[in-house]
Amino acid sequence: MRIDDDDRKWLVDLLGESIHFDAPMARHTRFRVGGPAMAFARPCDLAALKRLTAGLWDRRLPYRIVGEGANLLVRDKGLRKIVIVLTNGLNAIRYSHETTDRPNAVAIEAMAGARLPALCRYARKDGLSGLEMLLGIPGTVGGAVRMNAGTALGEVGDALRSATFLLPDGRMETPSRAELDFRYRSLRGKEGAIVLGAVFGLQRNGASPDQLKAREQEILAARRKSQPHPADGHSAGCFFKNPPDGPPAGALIDRAGLKGIRIGGAMVSPRHANFIINTGRAAASDILALKERIQETVSRRFGIWLSPEVEIVGE
Ligand SMILES: Cc1cc2nc3c(=O)[nH]c(=O)nc-3n(C[C@H](O)[C@H](O)[C@H](O)COP(=O)(O)OP(=O)(O)OC[C@H]3O[C@@H](n4cnc5c(N)ncnc54)[C@H](O)[C@@H]3O)c2cc1C
């Protein structure tokens, strides 16, 4: 798949300076690895996004929406797709007009390109609780809905009231929480749909912004204790899903004696065995080789094949 001169001209006419060709994905993922995407597009509003995706369908050019690339591993030869990022103009956060008869309930609406820390800050400053499960998770609202991101405190699906999607045929729909099939780190049945935004149900339960901030700092401090430090290198969070039964992936990798092992510039974090770290000069192939070493070793020792939580994409 290639972009020809006509496609290129159409993309430049549509997006001006908001389109870059042969954009290295290492700059757009938290792992800081990965070859180039065919193009990197930042539509400035919903109308531009709709025109872009409709045109890409007509021209049979494949695309992928990317948030902050906090859960993506792009292979070294890159991604033969147009990468679309919504953080440019589709990132507003505001009170929602949705109502409820529950006392103290408040709804907040966030567009898909809004960053999770900004959403948590918005809620906390207004004395609203209910997003504690998202504290410390990097990425955008769109990525979090797609991944059903979460922590031991809960997951996105627990706080969500509805989400709005742009479907491949250009229609928009807003299913309620009850109509969405959230699973462990996934949302079923919405493959190919673009998350445009979500409404979150929060509570005003009398806690002041300062009290909420103190609670937030406790949660973040606990995360910092158990996770690799930013200075250790780059990662995409937990690499493997926890198996449905039995010990968590990190415990299995640790018990298999793999903490600290390296392949090239990739290392199993000595602080948390379910984090693969790019210590600075890793290629995607180093991370993939380490992933396979971990899967094979854990499988030999415990008879469990670990599945990646990180999405592996590209050539
Ligand atoms: C240090 C660190 C810690 C982390 N800790 C956690 C944690 O505690 N819990 C947790 O769940 N995750 C964690 N993660 C993983 C990551 O933060 C989450 O998966 C997050 O939700 C990814 O968001 P993103 O916007 O970066 O999505 P991306 O990584 O860019 O994309 C993830 C997937 O979502 C799709 N996508 C993105 N936006 C949209 C959209 N608008 N519409 C449709 N599809 C879309 C992408 O195509 C891709 O398939 C961590 C990552 C890091 C780097």
The ligand as a Tripos MOL2 file, in Angstrom:
@<TRIPOS>MOLECULE
LIG
   53    58     1     0     0
SMALL
NO_CHARGES

@<TRIPOS>ATOM
      1 C1          3.8120    4.0040   32.1340 C.3       1 LIG1
      2 C2          2.5210    3.4090   31.6730 C.ar      1 LIG1
      3 C3          1.6070    2.9450   32.6080 C.ar      1 LIG1
      4 C4          0.3920    2.3860   32.2020 C.ar      1 LIG1
      5 N1         -0.4890    1.9570   33.1440 N.ar      1 LIG1
      6 C5         -1.6870    1.4530   32.7570 C.ar      1 LIG1
      7 C6         -2.6600    1.0410   33.7500 C.ar      1 LIG1
      8 O1         -2.4530    1.1500   34.9510 O.2       1 LIG1
      9 N2         -3.8200    0.5270   33.2900 N.ar      1 LIG1
     10 C7         -4.1150    0.4020   31.9560 C.ar      1 LIG1
     11 O2         -5.2040   -0.0630   31.6000 O.2       1 LIG1
     12 N3         -3.2190    0.7860   31.0080 N.ar      1 LIG1
     13 C8         -2.0280    1.3110   31.3830 C.ar      1 LIG1
     14 N4         -1.1140    1.6810   30.4280 N.ar      1 LIG1
     15 C9         -1.4330    1.4830   28.9990 C.3       1 LIG1
     16 C10        -2.1140    2.7120   28.3400 C.3       1 LIG1
     17 O3         -1.9040    3.8720   29.1000 O.3       1 LIG1
     18 C11        -3.6120    2.5010   28.1660 C.3       1 LIG1
     19 O4         -3.9060    1.3410   27.4010 O.3       1 LIG1
     20 C12        -4.2720    3.7050   27.4940 C.3       1 LIG1
     21 O5         -5.6680    3.5650   27.5470 O.3       1 LIG1
     22 C13        -3.8220    3.8760   26.0400 C.3       1 LIG1
     23 O6         -4.2990    5.1270   25.6070 O.3       1 LIG1
     24 P1         -3.7670    5.8390   24.2850 P.3       1 LIG1
     25 O7         -4.6860    6.9900   24.0650 O.co2     1 LIG1
     26 O8         -2.3270    6.1210   24.3470 O.co2     1 LIG1
     27 O9         -4.0700    4.7230   23.2050 O.3       1 LIG1
     28 P2         -3.0580    4.1250   22.0990 P.3       1 LIG1
     29 O10        -1.9950    3.3490   22.7910 O.co2     1 LIG1
     30 O11        -2.6410    5.2060   21.1770 O.co2     1 LIG1
     31 O12        -4.0420    3.1230   21.3410 O.3       1 LIG1
     32 C14        -4.5160    1.9550   21.9900 C.3       1 LIG1
     33 C15        -5.5800    1.3080   21.0760 C.3       1 LIG1
     34 O13        -6.7220    2.1500   21.0470 O.3       1 LIG1
     35 C16        -7.0160    2.5390   19.6970 C.3       1 LIG1
     36 N5         -7.5170    3.9170   19.7700 N.ar      1 LIG1
     37 C17        -6.9270    4.9950   20.3160 C.ar      1 LIG1
     38 N6         -7.7380    6.0640   20.2400 N.ar      1 LIG1
     39 C18        -8.8690    5.6370   19.6250 C.ar      1 LIG1
     40 C19       -10.0950    6.2700   19.2380 C.ar      1 LIG1
     41 N7        -10.3360    7.5660   19.4820 N.pl3     1 LIG1
     42 N8        -11.0280    5.5190   18.6090 N.ar      1 LIG1
     43 C20       -10.8180    4.2080   18.3390 C.ar      1 LIG1
     44 N9         -9.6840    3.5520   18.6830 N.ar      1 LIG1
     45 C21        -8.7290    4.2640   19.3220 C.ar      1 LIG1
     46 C22        -5.6980    2.4130   18.9440 C.3       1 LIG1
     47 O14        -5.8820    2.2310   17.5610 O.3       1 LIG1
     48 C23        -5.1410    1.1780   19.6150 C.3       1 LIG1
     49 O15        -5.7790    0.0450   19.0670 O.3       1 LIG1
     50 C24         0.0900    2.2730   30.8040 C.ar      1 LIG1
     51 C25         1.0110    2.7410   29.8630 C.ar      1 LIG1
     52 C26         2.2130    3.3210   30.2880 C.ar      1 LIG1
     53 C27         3.1670    3.8640   29.2480 C.3       1 LIG1
@<TRIPOS>BOND
     1     1     2 1
     2     2     3 ar
     3     2    52 ar
     4     3     4 ar
     5     4     5 ar
     6     4    50 ar
     7     5     6 ar
     8     6     7 ar
     9     6    13 1
    10     7     8 2
    11     7     9 ar
    12     9    10 ar
    13    10    11 2
    14    10    12 ar
    15    12    13 ar
    16    13    14 ar
    17    14    15 1
    18    14    50 ar
    19    15    16 1
    20    16    17 1
    21    16    18 1
    22    18    19 1
    23    18    20 1
    24    20    21 1
    25    20    22 1
    26    22    23 1
    27    23    24 1
    28    24    25 2
    29    24    26 1
    30    24    27 1
    31    27    28 1
    32    28    29 2
    33    28    30 1
    34    28    31 1
    35    31    32 1
    36    32    33 1
    37    33    34 1
    38    33    48 1
    39    34    35 1
    40    35    36 1
    41    35    46 1
    42    36    37 ar
    43    36    45 ar
    44    37    38 ar
    45    38    39 ar
    46    39    40 ar
    47    39    45 ar
    48    40    41 1
    49    40    42 ar
    50    42    43 ar
    51    43    44 ar
    52    44    45 ar
    53    46    47 1
    54    46    48 1
    55    48    49 1
    56    50    51 ar
    57    51    52 ar
    58    52    53 1
@<TRIPOS>SUBSTRUCTURE
     1 LIG1         1 GROUP 0 **** ****
